[in-house]
C-alpha cells in the first residue's frame, strides 16, 4: 500500500531509566505533534534536572519516515539522538518526542556504551507507555447558511465525522476532522451543497 492512513504513537507521557557505571539515564516520552512545542518541553525537562550533564532527544512527526530531528546535546556525535530515533523507527512510532537526561557517574562509557545506554533508556520509556493507533486525518473548515444545517449534520452523522469546533448562528462554521481514506467519499457530499464553503486547513 502506497499510503497507510494509520500510525502508532503514545497516549500519555511515560518515563524510563537505565544505569551504567554510575551514570543514570532518564528517558521521557511525550505525545508530540507540533515542532513549536519542542522548546517548552525541553525547558521543562531541564528545569526538572538542572544538574544533569546532557539533555538529548529525538522526535518523529507524521507517518513519513523522513520527518525527524535528533540532538546529541554535547555527547559524541551519533551516540545519543540517533539511538533514540532508531528505537522510535524500530517500534514504528511517530508523533512522539523522547528526551533522555544523563547524570554523569564519573566513568566514561565509550561510544558503544553510550549508544546502548540511550537506546535502553528509550526502550524502557516506550515499554512503560500506552501505545495507541490513530488515523491520519485532514482538518477542514466549512461555512454555511443555517438553512443547510440539517443537510450538513446528516453527512457528519452518516460518515461518522469528528467535530473539532462549531459555531451556530445565521452563518454557521464547523471545523471537521476527516480520515484520509474517507475524503473521496465525504468531500463530494459537502461540495454538492449549494452555498457551502469548504476549506482545507491541515493534516493531523
C-alpha positions in Angstrom: 0.0 0.0 0.0 1.4 3.4 -1.0 -0.3 5.3 1.8 -1.2 3.9 5.1 -3.6 6.2 7.0 -2.9 4.8 10.5 0.1 5.2 12.7 1.2 4.3 16.2 2.0 6.8 18.9 2.0 7.2 22.7 -1.2 8.1 24.6 0.4 9.9 27.5 3.9 10.9 28.7 5.9 7.9 30.0 9.3 7.5 31.8 12.1 5.0 31.6 15.5 4.6 33.3 18.9 2.9 32.6 22.0 2.9 34.7 25.6 2.0 33.8 28.9 2.5 35.7 27.4 5.2 37.9 25.8 7.2 35.0 22.0 7.5 35.1 19.9 7.9 32.0 16.2 9.0 32.5 14.1 8.9 29.3 10.8 10.9 28.9 8.5 10.0 26.0 5.9 12.6 25.1 3.0 12.7 22.5 4.3 15.3 20.1 2.6 16.7 17.0 3.9 20.3 16.7 7.6 21.4 16.5 6.5 24.6 18.2 6.1 22.7 21.4 9.7 21.4 21.5 11.3 24.4 23.2 8.8 24.4 26.1 9.1 20.6 26.7 13.0 20.7 26.6 12.9 23.7 29.0 10.6 21.9 31.4 12.8 18.8 31.4 16.0 20.9 32.0 14.2 22.8 34.9 13.4 19.4 36.5 17.0 18.2 36.1 19.3 21.3 36.4 22.3 19.3 37.5 22.2 16.8 34.6 25.1 16.8 32.2 23.1 16.2 29.0 19.5 16.5 27.7 19.5 14.6 24.4 16.4 14.0 22.3 14.8 12.7 19.1 11.4 13.1 17.6 9.3 11.9 14.7 6.4 13.6 13.1 3.8 12.2 10.6 4.0 8.6 9.2 6.7 9.8 6.8 10.0 8.2 8.0 11.9 11.3 6.7 10.4 13.8 9.2 12.5 13.7 12.3 15.2 15.5 14.3 18.0 14.3 16.6 20.1 16.2 19.1 23.2 14.9 21.0 23.5 17.9 23.3 27.2 17.6 23.8 27.6 13.8 23.6 29.8 12.4 20.9 28.1 12.7 17.5 25.7 9.9 16.8 25.8 8.4 20.3 22.5 9.8 21.7 19.9 11.3 19.4 20.4 8.7 16.7 20.0 5.7 19.0 16.8 7.3 20.5 15.5 7.8 16.9 16.3 4.2 15.9 14.1 2.9 18.8 11.2 5.0 17.5 11.8 3.7 14.0 12.0 0.1 15.1 8.9 0.4 17.2 7.2 2.2 14.3 6.2 5.1 16.5 5.6 8.7 15.3 4.2 12.0 16.6 6.5 11.3 19.6 9.4 13.1 21.3 11.8 11.3 23.6 14.2 13.3 25.8 16.9 11.4 27.7 18.6 13.1 30.7 22.0 11.9 31.6 23.7 12.3 35.0 27.4 11.5 34.6 28.8 9.0 37.0 32.5 9.7 36.6 33.3 6.8 34.4 33.4 7.2 30.6 31.2 4.7 28.8 32.7 4.9 25.4 30.8 5.1 22.1 29.2 1.6 22.3 28.3 2.1 25.9 26.6 5.5 25.2 24.7 4.1 22.2 23.4 1.2 24.3 22.5 3.4 27.3 20.4 5.9 25.3 18.8 3.0 23.4 18.0 1.1 26.6 16.6 4.1 28.4 14.3 4.9 25.4 13.1 1.3 25.2 12.2 1.4 28.9 10.2 4.5 28.5 8.3 3.0 25.5 7.7 -0.2 27.4 6.1 1.9 30.1 4.0 3.9 27.6 0.5 3.2 26.4 0.8 2.7 22.6 -2.3 3.7 20.6 -3.2 3.6 16.9 -4.5 6.7 15.3 -5.8 7.6 11.8 -4.2 10.3 9.6 -7.0 12.9 9.2 -7.4 16.1 7.2 -9.0 19.0 9.0 -11.5 21.1 7.0 -13.5 24.2 7.9 -17.0 24.5 6.5 -19.1 27.7 6.4 -22.8 27.6 5.5 -26.2 29.2 6.0 -28.3 28.0 8.9 -30.8 26.6 6.4 -28.3 24.0 5.4 -27.8 22.7 9.0 -29.9 19.5 8.6 -28.1 18.5 5.4 -24.7 19.2 6.9 -25.4 17.3 10.1 -26.8 14.4 8.2 -23.5 14.0 6.3 -21.5 14.3 9.6 -23.6 11.6 11.2 -23.6 9.2 8.3 -19.9 9.4 7.7 -19.0 9.4 11.4 -17.0 12.7 11.2 -15.4 14.2 14.3 -16.4 17.8 15.0 -13.4 19.8 16.4 -15.2 23.1 16.8 -18.6 24.6 15.9 -20.3 28.0 15.9 -24.0 28.1 15.1 -25.6 31.4 14.1 -27.3 32.7 10.9 -23.9 31.9 9.4 -22.5 28.6 10.7 -18.9 27.3 11.0 -17.7 23.9 11.8 -14.2 22.5 11.9 -14.1 18.8 11.0 -11.5 16.0 11.2 -12.0 13.6 8.3 -10.0 10.4 7.9 -7.8 10.5 4.8 -9.2 7.3 3.2 -12.8 8.8 3.6 -12.1 12.0 1.8 -13.1 10.7 -1.6 -16.4 9.6 -0.2 -17.2 12.6 2.1 -15.9 15.7 0.3 -18.2 15.4 -2.8 -21.2 15.3 -0.4 -20.3 18.7 1.0 -19.4 20.1 -2.4 -22.9 19.2 -3.6 -24.5 21.5 -1.0 -25.0 24.9 -2.8 -23.7 27.9 -0.8 -21.4 25.8 1.5 -17.8 26.9 1.6 -15.2 24.2 2.2 -11.5 25.0 3.1 -8.7 22.5 3.8 -6.7 23.6 6.9 -4.1 21.0 7.8 -3.3 17.3 8.3 -3.2 15.6 11.8 
